Amino acid sequence: RLDDDSYVVGGAVRDLLLGRDPSDADIACIDPLAAARSIRDKVIRLGDAEHLSAYRIVENGHIYDFAALLDRDIDADLARRDFTMNAMAVHLGSGQLLDPHRGQRDLDARLVRMVQPSNFDDDPLRVLKGVRMAVRFDFAIEDSTLEAMRERAPRIVDIAAERVTYELSVILGAGKVRRALALLQSTGLAEPLG
């Protein structure tokens, strides 16, 4: 069941604020399996026994991923996200927009801005994801974010090849190859990616 601590988080909120129809939604809640099963009996488990990441349901052509609310606290959950545009949530009970990192401001300014540099250390693929966000939405990368990305770019070689390949295929498939290559160069990703 969806409880009082259930939130739509991340990209779906961003896309709605940009006037786009999200094809999927991430829901952060206390009991993700129960929440997913409250909508559909057939639930897809994502991850493995040690690293369960979420439960997925597919409903009317849309994908919904239910994950545990980090530390059972939406503020802690949003603080661990990659970019401010992805660190917003909508409380499912009240419909209230939560935007503690001013992601809406950055959407309006057309900026990719990190939540905090250490979040890149949690998953170095986020550096490449920042390039994807800039290319996809035709946004600039904020200066301190760009610097933090440059510092961590060499760690991209530590990421599984299939994850890197997916991000690159989305970046280069966006039809903005010149801009993509310039951003890969300016972020310092071009050299370690070869």
Secondary structure, DSSP 8 states (H G I E B T S, - for coil): ---TT-EEETHHHHHHHTT---SEEEEEES-HHHHHHTT-S--EEES-SSS--EEEEEETTEEEEEEE-GGG-HHHHHHTSSBGGGS-EEETTT--EE-TT-HHHHHHHTEE-BS-THHHHH-THHHHHHHHHHHHHT-EE-HHHHHHHHHHGGGGGGS-HHHHHHHHHHHHTTS-HHHHHHHHHHTT-HHHH-
